């Protein structure tokens, strides 16, 4: 099992990582692997507060759920990288 260090987690509550980037399996038939990092609450908390993992600007908000992304938000970090928060 790999070890991951999250310096700026978007979830500031007791949570676990349920799927990691690059994980393979039948859950990701489109591209063959997981393209994100999934969190779940230990306590079953619904709608926890979410925080940005970087300084930047929200550049896209999609509130019409898609099958692969759900409701999602795109953040452009000050360094030019992009982050998408999905299934919110």
PATIBA-842006 format. One record per residue (C-alpha): x, y, z; residue in one letter. Coordinates in steps of 0.25 Angstrom, whole numbers, plus 5000, padded with zeros to 4 digits. Layout:
R east north   up rest
R    X     Y    Z    a
...
This chain:
R east north   up rest
R 5000  5000 5000    x
R 5005  5014 4996    x
R 5007  5025 5006    x
R 5001  5039 5003    x
R 5003  5052 5009    x
R 4992  5062 5008    x
R 4997  5076 5011    x
R 4984  5083 5007    x
R 4973  5074 5008    x
R 4959  5079 5003    x
R 4952  5072 5015    x
R 4956  5077 5029    x
R 4948  5066 5036    x
R 4951  5051 5040    x
R 4951  5045 5027    x
R 4957  5033 5019    x
R 4962  5032 5005    x
R 4954  5022 4998    x
R 4960  5022 4984    x
R 4973  5028 4979    x
R 4978  5033 4966    x
R 4983  5022 4957    x
R 4974  5011 4963    x
R 4969  5001 4953    x
R 4957  4992 4953    x
R 4943  4991 4947    x
R 4938  5004 4954    x
R 4946  5012 4944    x
R 4942  5006 4930    x
R 4944  5019 4922    x
R 4959  5021 4923    x
R 4963  5008 4931    x
R 4967  5015 4944    x
R 4963  5025 4954    x
R 4966  5040 4951    x
R 4964  5046 4964    x
R 4965  5044 4979    x
R 4952  5041 4987    x
R 4949  5044 5001    x
R 4938  5038 5011    x
R 4934  5042 5025    x
R 4937  5033 5036    x
R 4925  5038 5043    x
R 4916  5037 5032    x
R 4915  5053 5032    x
R 4908  5058 5020    x
R 4911  5071 5013    x
R 4924  5074 5021    x
R 4931  5087 5018    x
R 4940  5087 5006    x
R 4953  5095 5005    x
R 4961  5099 4993    x
R 4974  5091 4993    x
R 4981  5104 4987    x
R 4981  5119 4985    x
R 4974  5122 4972    x
R 4961  5125 4965    x
R 4948  5117 4963    x
R 4947  5117 4947    x
R 4935  5107 4945    x
R 4923  5103 4953    x
R 4915  5091 4947    x
R 4902  5088 4955    x
R 4896  5079 4945    x
R 4902  5066 4949    x
R 4909  5057 4939    x
R 4910  5042 4940    x
R 4925  5043 4942    x
R 4927  5056 4949    x
R 4914  5059 4957    x
R 4913  5073 4961    x
R 4927  5079 4960    x
R 4935  5092 4961    x
R 4948  5095 4954    x
R 4959  5104 4961    x
R 4971  5110 4954    x
R 4982  5111 4964    x
R 4991  5123 4964    x
R 5002  5115 4958    x
R 4994  5111 4946    x
R 4990  5097 4950    x
R 4975  5093 4950    x
R 4968  5085 4960    x
R 4954  5079 4959    x
R 4945  5076 4971    x
R 4934  5065 4967    x
R 4923  5058 4972    x
R 4919  5068 4982    x
